[in-house]
Amino acid sequence: MADLHVVNLGLVEYREALDLQHRFADARAAEAVADTVLMLEHPLCYTRGRRTGDAELPLGDAWYRERGIDVVDVDRGGKVTHHAPGQLVAYPIMRVDSVREHVARMERAIVAALADEGVEARGRSSEGPAWTGVWIGDAKIASIGVHVSRGVTTHGLAVNVDNDLEPWSWIVPCGLPGCARRRWARSPARRDRCCRAFASGWRGASRRSAGCASGSSRASARWPGCLAPAG
């Protein structure tokens, strides 16, 4: 299937979204659906990748639970990361030949979107796994982590748009102590532009034709620009 569908889901609890990813991945592996990018947000949570060490959540699981913060162990690569409303999260569920190129494609899409907004950034996956993601100077603005099974990807990327950055200080994000964080926009008015810029950047980075998903989209006031097809 040559089409790429971009589907907006709005605010979705992390575990629900994880189950949805698995169902899309099963369908993609069976050639029942086209390559699909799920775009959404999550309530405040932390996810632990396969390489996460106990010291990377230094306040202890009980501290996070007391504050209503879900901590979820996941099968993606990478270490601990953070999600919250105001992030732009994208999960590409697609067939890939090269995991390295898939990660680089996500970096290029984010860099292109930021460039459209006049922000200079760079992907750093070529410098090693610890630096995967997109950076503005020495501050990280986007995290990336993937899992591949049967040649189909799950998980993906999270870009700080107008989310609160304080929860990043409650963990050792991506296993990098003292890693500074940046966000894309300070006002909700620019949020829609950020979303549309990312969709355009993904189209250019993936160089795939696109179609409009049907039957699985849920409208969201947060990211209305994502309801449009990627091409």
CYANA upper distance limits for C-alpha pairs under 8 A (distance plus 0.5 A):
  1 MET  CA     31 GLU  CA      8.24
  1 MET  CA     33 VAL  CA      8.38
  1 MET  CA     34 ALA  CA      5.99
  1 MET  CA     35 ASP  CA      7.90
  2 ALA  CA     34 ALA  CA      7.64
  2 ALA  CA     35 ASP  CA      8.27
  2 ALA  CA    208 ARG  CA      7.42
  2 ALA  CA    209 SER  CA      6.89
  2 ALA  CA    210 ALA  CA      8.18
  3 ASP  CA     34 ALA  CA      6.39
  3 ASP  CA     35 ASP  CA      7.08
  3 ASP  CA    208 ARG  CA      7.43
  3 ASP  CA    209 SER  CA      5.84
  3 ASP  CA    210 ALA  CA      5.14
  3 ASP  CA    211 GLY  CA      6.06
  4 LEU  CA     34 ALA  CA      6.73
  4 LEU  CA     35 ASP  CA      5.51
  4 LEU  CA     36 THR  CA      6.05
  4 LEU  CA     37 VAL  CA      7.96
  4 LEU  CA    208 ARG  CA      7.12
  4 LEU  CA    209 SER  CA      6.72
  4 LEU  CA    210 ALA  CA      4.81
  4 LEU  CA    211 GLY  CA      6.34
  4 LEU  CA    230 ALA  CA      7.91
  5 HIS  CA     34 ALA  CA      7.37
  5 HIS  CA     35 ASP  CA      6.83
  5 HIS  CA     36 THR  CA      5.09
  5 HIS  CA     37 VAL  CA      6.67
  5 HIS  CA    210 ALA  CA      6.45
  5 HIS  CA    211 GLY  CA      5.82
  5 HIS  CA    212 CYS  CA      6.13
  5 HIS  CA    213 ALA  CA      5.74
  5 HIS  CA    229 PRO  CA      7.12
  5 HIS  CA    230 ALA  CA      7.56
  6 VAL  CA     36 THR  CA      6.32
  6 VAL  CA     37 VAL  CA      5.30
  6 VAL  CA     38 LEU  CA      6.69
  6 VAL  CA     39 MET  CA      7.73
  6 VAL  CA    199 ALA  CA      8.49
  6 VAL  CA    211 GLY  CA      8.33
  6 VAL  CA    212 CYS  CA      7.36
  6 VAL  CA    213 ALA  CA      7.00
  6 VAL  CA    226 CYS  CA      7.73
  6 VAL  CA    227 LEU  CA      7.98
  6 VAL  CA    228 ALA  CA      8.08
  6 VAL  CA    229 PRO  CA      6.26
  6 VAL  CA    230 ALA  CA      6.61
  7 VAL  CA     36 THR  CA      7.77
  7 VAL  CA     37 VAL  CA      6.69
  7 VAL  CA     38 LEU  CA      5.56
  7 VAL  CA     39 MET  CA      6.54
  7 VAL  CA    213 ALA  CA      6.72
  7 VAL  CA    216 SER  CA      7.79
  7 VAL  CA    217 SER  CA      6.06
  7 VAL  CA    226 CYS  CA      7.53
  7 VAL  CA    227 LEU  CA      6.99
  7 VAL  CA    229 PRO  CA      8.46
  8 ASN  CA     38 LEU  CA      6.62
  8 ASN  CA     39 MET  CA      5.36
  8 ASN  CA     40 LEU  CA      6.52
  8 ASN  CA    217 SER  CA      6.31
  8 ASN  CA    218 ARG  CA      6.77
  8 ASN  CA    219 ALA  CA      7.33
  8 ASN  CA    220 SER  CA      7.80
  8 ASN  CA    223 TRP  CA      7.91
  8 ASN  CA    226 CYS  CA      6.09
  8 ASN  CA    227 LEU  CA      6.19
  9 LEU  CA     38 LEU  CA      7.50
  9 LEU  CA     39 MET  CA      6.66
  9 LEU  CA     40 LEU  CA      5.63
  9 LEU  CA     41 GLU  CA      8.43
  9 LEU  CA    217 SER  CA      6.64
  9 LEU  CA    218 ARG  CA      5.59
  9 LEU  CA    219 ALA  CA      7.26
  9 LEU  CA    220 SER  CA      7.38
 10 GLY  CA     39 MET  CA      7.95
 10 GLY  CA     40 LEU  CA      5.32
 10 GLY  CA     41 GLU  CA      6.45
 10 GLY  CA    218 ARG  CA      7.41
 10 GLY  CA    219 ALA  CA      7.31
 10 GLY  CA    220 SER  CA      5.36
 10 GLY  CA    221 ALA  CA      8.20
 10 GLY  CA    222 ARG  CA      7.15
 10 GLY  CA    223 TRP  CA      7.34
 11 LEU  CA     40 LEU  CA      6.39
 11 LEU  CA     41 GLU  CA      5.17
 11 LEU  CA     42 HIS  CA      6.01
 11 LEU  CA     43 PRO  CA      7.63
 11 LEU  CA     85 PRO  CA      7.92
 11 LEU  CA    220 SER  CA      8.31
 12 VAL  CA     16 GLU  CA      7.27
 12 VAL  CA     17 ALA  CA      6.70
 12 VAL  CA     40 LEU  CA      7.32
 12 VAL  CA     41 GLU  CA      6.65
 12 VAL  CA     42 HIS  CA      5.80
 12 VAL  CA     43 PRO  CA      7.66
 13 GLU  CA     17 ALA  CA      6.82
 13 GLU  CA     42 HIS  CA      6.01
 13 GLU  CA     43 PRO  CA      6.51
 14 TYR  CA     18 LEU  CA      6.64
 14 TYR  CA     42 HIS  CA      6.30
 14 TYR  CA     43 PRO  CA      7.78
 14 TYR  CA     45 CYS  CA      8.10
 15 ARG  CA     19 ASP  CA      6.81
 15 ARG  CA     72 VAL  CA      8.34
 16 GLU  CA     20 LEU  CA      6.79
 17 ALA  CA     21 GLN  CA      6.66
 18 LEU  CA     22 HIS  CA      6.92
 19 ASP  CA     23 ARG  CA      6.85
 20 LEU  CA     24 PHE  CA      6.68
 21 GLN  CA     25 ALA  CA      6.51
 21 GLN  CA     91 TYR  CA      8.15
 21 GLN  CA     93 ILE  CA      7.69
 21 GLN  CA    154 THR  CA      6.84
 21 GLN  CA    155 HIS  CA      8.07
 22 HIS  CA     26 ASP  CA      6.67
 22 HIS  CA    154 THR  CA      7.92
 23 ARG  CA     27 ALA  CA      6.80
 24 PHE  CA     28 ARG  CA      6.54
 24 PHE  CA     33 VAL  CA      8.24
 24 PHE  CA     93 ILE  CA      7.33
 25 ALA  CA     29 ALA  CA      6.53
 25 ALA  CA     93 ILE  CA      6.53
 25 ALA  CA     94 MET  CA      8.14
 25 ALA  CA    152 VAL  CA      6.88
 25 ALA  CA    153 THR  CA      7.73
 25 ALA  CA    154 THR  CA      7.43
 26 ASP  CA     30 ALA  CA      6.81
 27 ALA  CA     31 GLU  CA      6.76
 27 ALA  CA     32 ALA  CA      5.54
 27 ALA  CA     33 VAL  CA      6.38
 28 ARG  CA     32 ALA  CA      6.21
 28 ARG  CA     33 VAL  CA      5.70
 28 ARG  CA     34 ALA  CA      7.01
 28 ARG  CA     35 ASP  CA      7.46
 28 ARG  CA     93 ILE  CA      7.89
 28 ARG  CA     94 MET  CA      7.41
 28 ARG  CA     95 ARG  CA      8.18
 28 ARG  CA    152 VAL  CA      7.65
 29 ALA  CA     95 ARG  CA      8.42
 29 ALA  CA    150 ARG  CA      7.14
 29 ALA  CA    151 GLY  CA      8.13
 29 ALA  CA    152 VAL  CA      6.97
 34 ALA  CA     94 MET  CA      8.08
 35 ASP  CA     92 PRO  CA      7.92
 35 ASP  CA     93 ILE  CA      6.33
 35 ASP  CA     94 MET  CA      4.90
 35 ASP  CA     95 ARG  CA      7.40
 36 THR  CA     92 PRO  CA      6.30
 36 THR  CA     93 ILE  CA      5.69
 36 THR  CA     94 MET  CA      6.74
 37 VAL  CA     90 ALA  CA      6.84
 37 VAL  CA     91 TYR  CA      5.94
 37 VAL  CA     92 PRO  CA      4.65
 37 VAL  CA     93 ILE  CA      6.48
 37 VAL  CA     94 MET  CA      8.48
 38 LEU  CA     90 ALA  CA      6.01
 38 LEU  CA     91 TYR  CA      5.49
 38 LEU  CA     92 PRO  CA      6.80
 38 LEU  CA     93 ILE  CA      8.16
 39 MET  CA     88 LEU  CA      7.65
 39 MET  CA     89 VAL  CA      6.17
 39 MET  CA     90 ALA  CA      4.97
 39 MET  CA     91 TYR  CA      7.01
 39 MET  CA    226 CYS  CA      7.76
 40 LEU  CA     88 LEU  CA      6.99
 40 LEU  CA     89 VAL  CA      5.83
 40 LEU  CA     90 ALA  CA      6.99
 41 GLU  CA     83 HIS  CA      8.21
 41 GLU  CA     84 ALA  CA      7.34
 41 GLU  CA     85 PRO  CA      6.13
 41 GLU  CA     86 GLY  CA      7.48
 41 GLU  CA     87 GLN  CA      6.59
 41 GLU  CA     88 LEU  CA      6.64
 41 GLU  CA     89 VAL  CA      6.23
 42 HIS  CA     83 HIS  CA      6.47
 42 HIS  CA     84 ALA  CA      5.80
 42 HIS  CA     85 PRO  CA      6.21
 42 HIS  CA     87 GLN  CA      8.40
 43 PRO  CA     83 HIS  CA      7.40
 43 PRO  CA     84 ALA  CA      5.46
 43 PRO  CA     85 PRO  CA      6.15
 44 LEU  CA     69 ILE  CA      6.44
 44 LEU  CA     70 ASP  CA      7.72
 44 LEU  CA     82 HIS  CA      8.02
 44 LEU  CA     83 HIS  CA      6.06
 44 LEU  CA     84 ALA  CA      4.66
 44 LEU  CA     85 PRO  CA      7.32
 45 CYS  CA     69 ILE  CA      5.59
 45 CYS  CA     70 ASP  CA      5.23
 45 CYS  CA     71 VAL  CA      6.38
 45 CYS  CA     72 VAL  CA      8.21
 45 CYS  CA     82 HIS  CA      6.50
 45 CYS  CA     83 HIS  CA      5.88
 45 CYS  CA     84 ALA  CA      7.04
 46 TYR  CA     69 ILE  CA      7.79
 46 TYR  CA     70 ASP  CA      6.81
 46 TYR  CA     71 VAL  CA      5.32
 46 TYR  CA     72 VAL  CA      6.83
 46 TYR  CA     80 VAL  CA      7.26
 46 TYR  CA     81 THR  CA      6.16
 46 TYR  CA     82 HIS  CA      5.08
 46 TYR  CA     83 HIS  CA      6.72
 47 THR  CA     71 VAL  CA      6.20
 47 THR  CA     72 VAL  CA      5.23
 47 THR  CA     73 ASP  CA      6.28
 47 THR  CA     74 VAL  CA      7.06
 47 THR  CA     80 VAL  CA      6.05
 47 THR  CA     81 THR  CA      6.04
 47 THR  CA     82 HIS  CA      6.99
 47 THR  CA     83 HIS  CA      8.48
 48 ARG  CA     52 THR  CA      6.25
 48 ARG  CA     71 VAL  CA      7.87
 48 ARG  CA     72 VAL  CA      6.62
 48 ARG  CA     73 ASP  CA      5.26
 48 ARG  CA     74 VAL  CA      6.41
 48 ARG  CA     79 LYS  CA      6.16
 48 ARG  CA     80 VAL  CA      4.81
 48 ARG  CA     81 THR  CA      7.19
 49 GLY  CA     73 ASP  CA      6.93
 49 GLY  CA     74 VAL  CA      5.92
 49 GLY  CA     75 ASP  CA      6.59
 49 GLY  CA     76 ARG  CA      5.82
 49 GLY  CA     77 GLY  CA      5.91
 49 GLY  CA     78 GLY  CA      5.58
 49 GLY  CA     79 LYS  CA      4.98
 49 GLY  CA     80 VAL  CA      6.31
 49 GLY  CA    145 GLY  CA      8.50
 50 ARG  CA     73 ASP  CA      8.32
 50 ARG  CA     74 VAL  CA      7.40
 50 ARG  CA     75 ASP  CA      6.48
 50 ARG  CA     76 ARG  CA      6.82
 50 ARG  CA     77 GLY  CA      6.14
 50 ARG  CA     78 GLY  CA      6.89
 50 ARG  CA     79 LYS  CA      7.01
 51 ARG  CA     77 GLY  CA      7.40
 51 ARG  CA     78 GLY  CA      6.31
 51 ARG  CA     79 LYS  CA      5.72
 52 THR  CA     56 GLU  CA      7.26
 52 THR  CA     78 GLY  CA      7.67
 52 THR  CA     79 LYS  CA      4.84
 52 THR  CA     80 VAL  CA      6.24
 52 THR  CA    175 GLY  CA      7.85
 53 GLY  CA     57 LEU  CA      8.47
 53 GLY  CA     79 LYS  CA      8.23
 54 ASP  CA     58 PRO  CA      7.76
 55 ALA  CA    172 VAL  CA      8.33
 56 GLU  CA     80 VAL  CA      7.38
 56 GLU  CA    171 ILE  CA      6.15
 56 GLU  CA    172 VAL  CA      5.16
 56 GLU  CA    173 PRO  CA      7.66
 56 GLU  CA    175 GLY  CA      6.90
 57 LEU  CA     61 ASP  CA      7.91
 57 LEU  CA     80 VAL  CA      8.34
 57 LEU  CA    170 TRP  CA      7.73
 57 LEU  CA    171 ILE  CA      5.37
 57 LEU  CA    172 VAL  CA      7.01
 58 PRO  CA    170 TRP  CA      7.98
 58 PRO  CA    171 ILE  CA      6.83
 58 PRO  CA    172 VAL  CA      8.17
 59 LEU  CA     63 TRP  CA      6.47
 59 LEU  CA     64 TYR  CA      7.91
 59 LEU  CA    170 TRP  CA      7.70
 59 LEU  CA    171 ILE  CA      8.27
 60 GLY  CA     64 TYR  CA      7.38
 61 ASP  CA     65 ARG  CA      6.70
 61 ASP  CA     71 VAL  CA      7.93
 62 ALA  CA     66 GLU  CA      6.58
 63 TRP  CA     67 ARG  CA      7.23
 64 TYR  CA     68 GLY  CA      7.00
 64 TYR  CA     69 ILE  CA      5.62
 64 TYR  CA     70 ASP  CA      7.64
 64 TYR  CA     71 VAL  CA      8.08
 65 ARG  CA     69 ILE  CA      5.81
 65 ARG  CA     70 ASP  CA      6.91
 65 ARG  CA     71 VAL  CA      8.34
 75 ASP  CA    147 HIS  CA      7.03
 76 ARG  CA    145 GLY  CA      6.38
 76 ARG  CA    146 VAL  CA      5.44
 76 ARG  CA    147 HIS  CA      5.04
 76 ARG  CA    154 THR  CA      8.39
 76 ARG  CA    155 HIS  CA      7.20
 77 GLY  CA    145 GLY  CA      5.93
 77 GLY  CA    146 VAL  CA      6.20
 77 GLY  CA    147 HIS  CA      6.84
 78 GLY  CA    129 PRO  CA      8.12
 78 GLY  CA    130 ALA  CA      8.30
 78 GLY  CA    145 GLY  CA      6.25
 78 GLY  CA    174 CYS  CA      7.16
 79 LYS  CA    173 PRO  CA      7.86
 79 LYS  CA    174 CYS  CA      5.33
 79 LYS  CA    175 GLY  CA      6.61
 80 VAL  CA    171 ILE  CA      8.21
 80 VAL  CA    172 VAL  CA      7.79
 80 VAL  CA    173 PRO  CA      6.15
 80 VAL  CA    174 CYS  CA      5.81
 80 VAL  CA    175 GLY  CA      7.48
 81 THR  CA    143 SER  CA      8.13
 81 THR  CA    173 PRO  CA      5.90
 81 THR  CA    174 CYS  CA      6.53
 82 HIS  CA    167 PRO  CA      7.97
 82 HIS  CA    168 TRP  CA      7.10
 82 HIS  CA    173 PRO  CA      8.04
 83 HIS  CA     87 GLN  CA      7.35
 83 HIS  CA    158 ALA  CA      8.01
 84 ALA  CA    163 ASN  CA      7.07
 84 ALA  CA    164 ASP  CA      8.32
 85 PRO  CA    163 ASN  CA      6.55
 86 GLY  CA    160 ASN  CA      7.52
 86 GLY  CA    161 VAL  CA      6.27
 86 GLY  CA    162 ASP  CA      5.43
 86 GLY  CA    163 ASN  CA      4.63
 86 GLY  CA    164 ASP  CA      8.17
 87 GLN  CA    158 ALA  CA      6.85
 87 GLN  CA    159 VAL  CA      6.04
 87 GLN  CA    160 ASN  CA      5.27
 87 GLN  CA    161 VAL  CA      5.71
 87 GLN  CA    162 ASP  CA      7.17
 87 GLN  CA    163 ASN  CA      6.22
 88 LEU  CA    158 ALA  CA      6.13
 88 LEU  CA    159 VAL  CA      5.58
 88 LEU  CA    160 ASN  CA      7.06
 88 LEU  CA    161 VAL  CA      6.94
 88 LEU  CA    195 CYS  CA      7.82
 89 VAL  CA    156 GLY  CA      8.17
 89 VAL  CA    157 LEU  CA      6.25
 89 VAL  CA    158 ALA  CA      4.84
 89 VAL  CA    159 VAL  CA      6.89
 90 ALA  CA    155 HIS  CA      8.34
 90 ALA  CA    156 GLY  CA      6.37
 90 ALA  CA    157 LEU  CA      5.95
 90 ALA  CA    158 ALA  CA      7.00
 91 TYR  CA    154 THR  CA      6.85
 91 TYR  CA    155 HIS  CA      5.56
 91 TYR  CA    156 GLY  CA      5.07
 91 TYR  CA    157 LEU  CA      7.12
 92 PRO  CA    153 THR  CA      7.23
 92 PRO  CA    154 THR  CA      6.91
 92 PRO  CA    155 HIS  CA      7.48
 92 PRO  CA    156 GLY  CA      6.62
 93 ILE  CA    152 VAL  CA      6.99
 93 ILE  CA    153 THR  CA      5.67
 93 ILE  CA    154 THR  CA      5.88
 93 ILE  CA    155 HIS  CA      8.34
 94 MET  CA    152 VAL  CA      5.74
 94 MET  CA    153 THR  CA      5.98
 94 MET  CA    154 THR  CA      8.30
 95 ARG  CA    151 GLY  CA      6.02
 95 ARG  CA    152 VAL  CA      4.96
 95 ARG  CA    153 THR  CA      6.97
 96 VAL  CA    102 HIS  CA      7.34
 96 VAL  CA    151 GLY  CA      6.43
 96 VAL  CA    152 VAL  CA      6.81
 96 VAL  CA    153 THR  CA      7.63
 97 ASP  CA    151 GLY  CA      7.54
 98 SER  CA    102 HIS  CA      6.70
 99 VAL  CA    103 VAL  CA      6.74
 99 VAL  CA    148 VAL  CA      8.19
100 ARG  CA    104 ALA  CA      6.74
101 GLU  CA    105 ARG  CA      6.47
102 HIS  CA    106 MET  CA      6.94
103 VAL  CA    107 GLU  CA      6.89
103 VAL  CA    125 SER  CA      8.02
103 VAL  CA    144 ILE  CA      7.83
103 VAL  CA    146 VAL  CA      8.38
104 ALA  CA    108 ARG  CA      6.66
104 ALA  CA    123 GLY  CA      7.91
104 ALA  CA    125 SER  CA      7.35
105 ARG  CA    109 ALA  CA      6.71
105 ARG  CA    202 TRP  CA      8.32
105 ARG  CA    205 ALA  CA      6.08
105 ARG  CA    206 SER  CA      6.97
106 MET  CA    110 ILE  CA      6.89
106 MET  CA    144 ILE  CA      8.42
106 MET  CA    156 GLY  CA      8.48
106 MET  CA    157 LEU  CA      7.93
106 MET  CA    202 TRP  CA      7.67
106 MET  CA    205 ALA  CA      7.92
107 GLU  CA    111 VAL  CA      6.62
107 GLU  CA    122 ARG  CA      8.18
107 GLU  CA    123 GLY  CA      5.72
107 GLU  CA    133 GLY  CA      6.78
107 GLU  CA    134 VAL  CA      6.59
108 ARG  CA    112 ALA  CA      6.46
108 ARG  CA    123 GLY  CA      7.46
108 ARG  CA    201 GLY  CA      7.95
108 ARG  CA    202 TRP  CA      8.27
108 ARG  CA    205 ALA  CA      6.42
109 ALA  CA    113 ALA  CA      6.69
109 ALA  CA    198 PHE  CA      6.93
109 ALA  CA    200 SER  CA      8.42
109 ALA  CA    201 GLY  CA      4.82
109 ALA  CA    202 TRP  CA      5.01
109 ALA  CA    203 ARG  CA      8.22
109 ALA  CA    204 GLY  CA      7.63
109 ALA  CA    205 ALA  CA      5.82
110 ILE  CA    114 LEU  CA      6.69
110 ILE  CA    134 VAL  CA      7.72
110 ILE  CA    142 ALA  CA      8.42
110 ILE  CA    198 PHE  CA      6.66
110 ILE  CA    201 GLY  CA      7.04
110 ILE  CA    202 TRP  CA      8.01
111 VAL  CA    115 ALA  CA      6.58
111 VAL  CA    120 GLU  CA      7.98
111 VAL  CA    121 ALA  CA      6.17
111 VAL  CA    122 ARG  CA      6.57
111 VAL  CA    123 GLY  CA      7.60
111 VAL  CA    134 VAL  CA      7.59
111 VAL  CA    201 GLY  CA      8.29
112 ALA  CA    116 ASP  CA      6.80
112 ALA  CA    197 ALA  CA      8.40
112 ALA  CA    198 PHE  CA      8.07
112 ALA  CA    201 GLY  CA      5.66
113 ALA  CA    117 GLU  CA      7.28
113 ALA  CA    194 CYS  CA      7.71
113 ALA  CA    197 ALA  CA      5.19
113 ALA  CA    198 PHE  CA      5.29
113 ALA  CA    199 ALA  CA      8.46
113 ALA  CA    200 SER  CA      7.64
113 ALA  CA    201 GLY  CA      5.61
114 LEU  CA    118 GLY  CA      6.93
114 LEU  CA    119 VAL  CA      5.52
114 LEU  CA    120 GLU  CA      7.18
114 LEU  CA    121 ALA  CA      7.47
114 LEU  CA    184 TRP  CA      8.33
114 LEU  CA    194 CYS  CA      8.43
114 LEU  CA    197 ALA  CA      8.04
114 LEU  CA    198 PHE  CA      8.41
115 ALA  CA    119 VAL  CA      5.49
115 ALA  CA    120 GLU  CA      6.26
115 ALA  CA    121 ALA  CA      7.94
116 ASP  CA    197 ALA  CA      7.15
117 GLU  CA    194 CYS  CA      8.30
117 GLU  CA    197 ALA  CA      8.34
120 GLU  CA    136 ILE  CA      7.13
121 ALA  CA    134 VAL  CA      7.11
121 ALA  CA    135 TRP  CA      6.02
121 ALA  CA    136 ILE  CA      5.16
121 ALA  CA    137 GLY  CA      7.65
122 ARG  CA    134 VAL  CA      6.00
122 ARG  CA    135 TRP  CA      5.98
122 ARG  CA    136 ILE  CA      7.22
123 GLY  CA    132 THR  CA      7.49
123 GLY  CA    133 GLY  CA      6.15
123 GLY  CA    134 VAL  CA      4.92
123 GLY  CA    135 TRP  CA      6.86
124 ARG  CA    128 GLY  CA      7.94
124 ARG  CA    131 TRP  CA      5.94
124 ARG  CA    132 THR  CA      5.75
124 ARG  CA    133 GLY  CA      6.53
124 ARG  CA    134 VAL  CA      6.95
124 ARG  CA    135 TRP  CA      7.94
125 SER  CA    129 PRO  CA      6.57
125 SER  CA    130 ALA  CA      8.39
125 SER  CA    131 TRP  CA      6.17
125 SER  CA    132 THR  CA      4.46
125 SER  CA    133 GLY  CA      6.91
126 SER  CA    132 THR  CA      8.12
127 GLU  CA    131 TRP  CA      6.76
127 GLU  CA    132 THR  CA      8.17
128 GLY  CA    132 THR  CA      7.26
130 ALA  CA    174 CYS  CA      7.56
130 ALA  CA    175 GLY  CA      7.99
130 ALA  CA    176 LEU  CA      8.14
132 THR  CA    143 SER  CA      7.64
132 THR  CA    144 ILE  CA      7.00
133 GLY  CA    140 LYS  CA      7.83
133 GLY  CA    141 ILE  CA      8.30
133 GLY  CA    142 ALA  CA      5.94
133 GLY  CA    143 SER  CA      5.26
133 GLY  CA    144 ILE  CA      5.84
134 VAL  CA    140 LYS  CA      6.53
134 VAL  CA    141 ILE  CA      6.38
134 VAL  CA    142 ALA  CA      5.51
134 VAL  CA    143 SER  CA      7.34
135 TRP  CA    139 ALA  CA      6.04
135 TRP  CA    140 LYS  CA      4.80
135 TRP  CA    141 ILE  CA      6.05
135 TRP  CA    142 ALA  CA      7.50
136 ILE  CA    140 LYS  CA      6.72
136 ILE  CA    141 ILE  CA      7.27
136 ILE  CA    182 ARG  CA      7.97
138 ASP  CA    180 ALA  CA      7.50
139 ALA  CA    179 CYS  CA      7.28
139 ALA  CA    180 ALA  CA      5.15
139 ALA  CA    181 ARG  CA      5.46
139 ALA  CA    182 ARG  CA      6.30
140 LYS  CA    179 CYS  CA      7.80
140 LYS  CA    180 ALA  CA      6.78
140 LYS  CA    181 ARG  CA      5.39
140 LYS  CA    182 ARG  CA      6.40
141 ILE  CA    159 VAL  CA      6.45
141 ILE  CA    160 ASN  CA      6.14
141 ILE  CA    181 ARG  CA      6.39
141 ILE  CA    182 ARG  CA      5.40
141 ILE  CA    183 ARG  CA      6.25
141 ILE  CA    184 TRP  CA      7.81
142 ALA  CA    157 LEU  CA      7.37
142 ALA  CA    158 ALA  CA      6.01
142 ALA  CA    159 VAL  CA      4.79
142 ALA  CA    160 ASN  CA      6.76
143 SER  CA    157 LEU  CA      6.08
143 SER  CA    158 ALA  CA      5.88
143 SER  CA    159 VAL  CA      7.17
144 ILE  CA    156 GLY  CA      6.13
144 ILE  CA    157 LEU  CA      4.87
144 ILE  CA    158 ALA  CA      7.15
145 GLY  CA    155 HIS  CA      6.83
145 GLY  CA    156 GLY  CA      5.92
145 GLY  CA    157 LEU  CA      6.97
146 VAL  CA    153 THR  CA      7.16
146 VAL  CA    154 THR  CA      6.43
146 VAL  CA    155 HIS  CA      5.43
146 VAL  CA    156 GLY  CA      5.85
147 HIS  CA    153 THR  CA      6.14
147 HIS  CA    154 THR  CA      5.81
147 HIS  CA    155 HIS  CA      6.82
148 VAL  CA    152 VAL  CA      5.87
148 VAL  CA    153 THR  CA      4.95
148 VAL  CA    154 THR  CA      6.87
149 SER  CA    153 THR  CA      7.13
159 VAL  CA    183 ARG  CA      8.14
159 VAL  CA    184 TRP  CA      8.32
160 ASN  CA    182 ARG  CA      7.41
160 ASN  CA    183 ARG  CA      5.11
160 ASN  CA    184 TRP  CA      6.52
161 VAL  CA    183 ARG  CA      5.54
161 VAL  CA    184 TRP  CA      4.93
161 VAL  CA    185 ALA  CA      5.77
161 VAL  CA    186 ARG  CA      8.06
161 VAL  CA    191 ARG  CA      7.48
161 VAL  CA    194 CYS  CA      8.09
162 ASP  CA    183 ARG  CA      6.66
162 ASP  CA    184 TRP  CA      7.07
162 ASP  CA    185 ALA  CA      5.79
162 ASP  CA    186 ARG  CA      5.88
162 ASP  CA    187 SER  CA      7.15
162 ASP  CA    188 PRO  CA      7.39
162 ASP  CA    191 ARG  CA      7.95
163 ASN  CA    183 ARG  CA      7.85
165 LEU  CA    169 SER  CA      8.18
165 LEU  CA    181 ARG  CA      7.61
165 LEU  CA    182 ARG  CA      8.29
165 LEU  CA    183 ARG  CA      8.31
166 GLU  CA    170 TRP  CA      7.95
167 PRO  CA    171 ILE  CA      7.99
168 TRP  CA    172 VAL  CA      8.08
168 TRP  CA    173 PRO  CA      7.10
168 TRP  CA    181 ARG  CA      8.24
172 VAL  CA    176 LEU  CA      6.46
172 VAL  CA    177 PRO  CA      5.93
172 VAL  CA    178 GLY  CA      8.03
172 VAL  CA    179 CYS  CA      8.48
173 PRO  CA    177 PRO  CA      7.70
173 PRO  CA    179 CYS  CA      7.73
184 TRP  CA    194 CYS  CA      8.38
185 ALA  CA    190 ARG  CA      6.92
185 ALA  CA    191 ARG  CA      7.49
186 ARG  CA    190 ARG  CA      8.42
187 SER  CA    191 ARG  CA      7.69
188 PRO  CA    192 ASP  CA      8.40
190 ARG  CA    194 CYS  CA      6.90
191 ARG  CA    195 CYS  CA      6.92
191 ARG  CA    222 ARG  CA      8.28
191 ARG  CA    223 TRP  CA      7.76
192 ASP  CA    196 ARG  CA      6.81
192 ASP  CA    222 ARG  CA      8.13
192 ASP  CA    223 TRP  CA      6.28
192 ASP  CA    224 PRO  CA      7.13
192 ASP  CA    225 GLY  CA      6.09
193 ARG  CA    197 ALA  CA      6.49
193 ARG  CA    225 GLY  CA      7.89
194 CYS  CA    198 PHE  CA      6.71
195 CYS  CA    199 ALA  CA      6.85
195 CYS  CA    223 TRP  CA      7.07
195 CYS  CA    225 GLY  CA      6.54
195 CYS  CA    226 CYS  CA      6.66
196 ARG  CA    200 SER  CA      6.72
196 ARG  CA    225 GLY  CA      5.86
196 ARG  CA    226 CYS  CA      6.80
197 ALA  CA    201 GLY  CA      6.53
198 PHE  CA    202 TRP  CA      6.53
199 ALA  CA    203 ARG  CA      6.84
199 ALA  CA    226 CYS  CA      7.57
199 ALA  CA    230 ALA  CA      6.23
200 SER  CA    204 GLY  CA      6.90
200 SER  CA    230 ALA  CA      6.98
200 SER  CA    231 GLY  CA      8.31
201 GLY  CA    205 ALA  CA      6.57
202 TRP  CA    206 SER  CA      6.37
202 TRP  CA    230 ALA  CA      8.34
203 ARG  CA    207 ARG  CA      6.26
203 ARG  CA    208 ARG  CA      6.98
203 ARG  CA    209 SER  CA      8.33
203 ARG  CA    210 ALA  CA      8.44
203 ARG  CA    230 ALA  CA      6.57
203 ARG  CA    231 GLY  CA      7.36
204 GLY  CA    208 ARG  CA      8.43
209 SER  CA    231 GLY  CA      7.09
210 ALA  CA    229 PRO  CA      7.12
210 ALA  CA    230 ALA  CA      6.13
210 ALA  CA    231 GLY  CA      5.51
211 GLY  CA    229 PRO  CA      6.32
211 GLY  CA    230 ALA  CA      7.57
211 GLY  CA    231 GLY  CA      7.32
212 CYS  CA    228 ALA  CA      7.60
212 CYS  CA    229 PRO  CA      5.18
212 CYS  CA    230 ALA  CA      8.15
213 ALA  CA    217 SER  CA      7.52
213 ALA  CA    229 PRO  CA      7.87
217 SER  CA    227 LEU  CA      8.21
219 ALA  CA    224 PRO  CA      7.54
219 ALA  CA    227 LEU  CA      7.68
220 SER  CA    224 PRO  CA      6.30
223 TRP  CA    227 LEU  CA      8.20
